[in-house]
Amino acid sequence: MEKKLSDLKKNEIAIIKKVEGDSHLKRRLFELGMLVGEEVQILSISPLKNSFIISLKGYCFAVRRDVAKKILVV
């Protein structure tokens, strides 16, 4: 079942299926390693649920909710 990265709960793991958005956003996420087929895990969610700390390829970084909504996972 396909869903958005922003729909995942803490410690949930998923595989990136598609990245939506304009070419600038897609390029930036590509540079961070967000490629189709990569495994991503939600490590933490901010109290207001407006940002997420994720683990991808052994790196941890923050993603805003509006960006996480553009990343489809399975």
Backbone as a ProteinNet text record, in pm:
[ID]
protein_1_A
[PRIMARY]
MEKKLSDLKKNEIAIIKKVEGDSHLKRRLFELGMLVGEEVQILSISPLKNSFIISLKGYCFAVRRDVAKKILVV
[TERTIARY]
84	0	88.6	64.3	141.5	89.8	182.1	144.4	256	235.1	333.2	426.9	548.2	644.5	588.9	511.8	453.2	348.6	301	201.2	264.1	395.5	461.8	468.4	474.6	487	633.7	664.6	800.6	849.6	972.3	1042	989.9	894.1	842.7	942.7	959.7	1053	973.2	1016.4	948.4	1051	1007.5	1089.9	1035.8	1124.6	1083.9	1036.9	916.7	860.9	865.4	840.9	837.7	860.4	927	944.8	873.7	778.9	703.6	758.1	716	757.5	829.1	873.7	941.9	1084.5	1149	1282.8	1385.3	1372.7	1467.4	1458.1	1335	1315.8	1364.4	1329.3	1372.6	1524.4	1590.7	1737.4	1797.8	1742	1793.1	1777.4	1662	1639.7	1728.9	1750.1	1841.3	1982.4	2026.6	2158.8	2171.4	2060.3	2059.8	2051.1	2029.6	2023.3	1883.9	1782.1	1643.9	1612.7	1649.7	1629.1	1523	1454.2	1355.1	1423.9	1361.7	1415.1	1495.3	1527.7	1604.2	1512.8	1569	1495.7	1509.1	1399.5	1397.3	1324.3	1371.6	1309.3	1283	1165.8	1132.7	1191.3	1284.4	1345.5	1272.4	1221	1154.8	1058.3	952.9	855.9	844.4	848.7	840.8	705	697.2	571.1	453.3	479.2	371.7	353.4	430.2	425.7	452.2	537.7	569.8	708.2	781	909	940.3	1026.9	1061.5	1212.8	1266.7	1406.7	1403.2	1475.2	1474.4	1615.4	1622.8	1748.7	1743	1848.3	1855.9	2001.5	2033.1	2170.8	2269.6	2223.8	2311.6	2326.7	2260.2	2264.3	2131.4	2135.5	2014	1999.9	1880.6	1855.2	1707.6	1676.1	1538.3	1472.7	1343.5	1262.7	1134.8	1101.2	976.8	856.3	743.9	623	581.2	591.4	550.2	635	762.7	850.3	816.7	794.4	762.6	633.3	543.1	417.8	441	555.4	585.3	667.6	696	773.4	679.8	656	566.4	648.2	596	666.7	573.6	633	557	613.9
-118	0	124.5	213.8	336.1	443.3	512.9	625.3	728.2	839.7	947.4	928.9	977.5	970	1037.5	1143.2	1215.2	1132.8	1022.9	936.4	830.6	812.9	709.6	749.6	650.4	672.3	653.4	695.8	685.1	539.9	521.9	393.8	308.8	359.1	284.6	294.7	185	177.3	156.1	223.2	209.2	222.3	190.1	200.5	315.5	402.1	514.8	462.5	504.9	462.5	574.3	699.2	812.3	941.9	1036	1169.8	1267.2	1341.8	1439.3	1579.2	1675.8	1813.8	1871.2	1996.4	2061.6	2008.5	2046.8	1993.1	2032.2	2151.3	2194.1	2103.2	2075.1	1988	1846.6	1794.5	1659.4	1649.1	1751.5	1749.3	1752.8	1836.4	1846.8	1713.8	1651.6	1522.7	1414.2	1418.6	1325.2	1340.1	1464.7	1490.3	1436.1	1430.7	1375.4	1223.1	1164	1018.6	960.8	1046.5	997.5	945.7	822.3	759.5	651.4	625.9	518.8	388	314	186	193.3	313.8	327.6	311.4	255.3	236.4	362.2	406.5	525.7	491.6	549.1	524.4	656.9	668.3	785.6	763.1	848.5	835.4	917.2	1033.5	1121.7	1213.5	1254.4	1347.5	1463.4	1586.4	1703	1706.7	1773.1	1777	1832.5	1927.6	1984	1909.1	1803.2	1717.6	1795.6	1898.6	1976.1	1943.6	1855.4	1809	1669.7	1600.2	1462.4	1447.2	1366.2	1325.9	1187.7	1173.2	1045.3	989.8	859.8	790.8	737.3	767.9	726	699	576.7	537.9	563.4	547.1	565.4	709.8	803.8	945.1	983.9	1081.9	1133.5	1280.9	1320.6	1461.5	1491.1	1621.1	1666	1694.9	1665.3	1692.4	1762	1873.3	1942.5	1861.5	1883	1808.7	1829.7	1951.7	1976.5	1899.1	1876.5	1795.6	1648	1605.1	1463.8	1420.9	1513.5	1481.6	1452.3	1491.6	1472.1	1345	1269.8	1147.3	1028.7	950.9	835.9	712.3	632.5	513.6	392.9	275.8	150.9	74.1
0	0	0	-92.8	-106	-11.1	56.2	141	139.4	206.5	209	327.8	314.2	423.9	548.5	530	643.4	718.9	660	725.1	816.4	806.3	886.6	1033.5	1119	1262.4	1303.4	1424.1	1476	1468.4	1424.4	1408.9	1293.7	1217.9	1103.7	988.3	916.2	803.7	675.6	568.2	439	326.6	206.5	86.1	1.3	-45.5	-128.8	-264.2	-303.7	-432	-535.3	-491.4	-585.1	-509.4	-573.5	-517.9	-610.6	-555.6	-633.4	-604.6	-685.5	-663.1	-783.1	-769.3	-880.2	-895.6	-1002.8	-1033.6	-927.9	-868.4	-764.6	-641.8	-597.9	-480.9	-510.5	-626.5	-662.1	-665.7	-720.5	-727	-587.3	-499.8	-362.6	-288.5	-301.6	-235.1	-295.4	-426.3	-492.1	-435	-414.8	-357.6	-215.8	-142.8	-7.3	-7.1	-124.2	-134.4	-135.8	-149.9	-154.3	-293.2	-316.5	-445.8	-435	-543.3	-547.5	-509.1	-418.8	-374.1	-244.8	-199	-74.2	47.1	153.3	278.1	363.3	419.7	504.2	634.1	745.2	875.3	944.9	1006.6	1087.4	1227	1266.4	1398.9	1504.2	1463	1557.7	1482.9	1551.8	1496.4	1594.4	1542.4	1630.4	1700.5	1816.7	1892.1	1810.8	1721.6	1639.7	1507.9	1490.4	1371.2	1241.9	1251.2	1131.9	1076.2	1142.3	1088.5	1142.9	1068.8	1100.3	1097.2	1186	1177.7	1113.8	1002.3	932.1	920.2	901.2	875.6	733.3	656.9	517.7	485.5	444.9	409.2	523.3	647	762	807.7	740.4	778.2	839.7	928.9	990	953.9	914.2	887.3	902.7	910.2	929.7	795.8	789.2	671	717.3	654.2	687.3	639.5	702.7	668.7	523.7	472.8	334.3	235.1	268.2	183	199.9	324.7	351.4	281.7	258.6	189.3	41.2	-11.1	-153.3	-180	-73.2	-86.1	-63.2	-167.8	-158.8	-123.7	-30.2	18.1	20	29.5	45.3	161.9
[MASK]
++++++++++++++++++++++++++++++++++++++++++++++++++++++++++++++++++++++++++

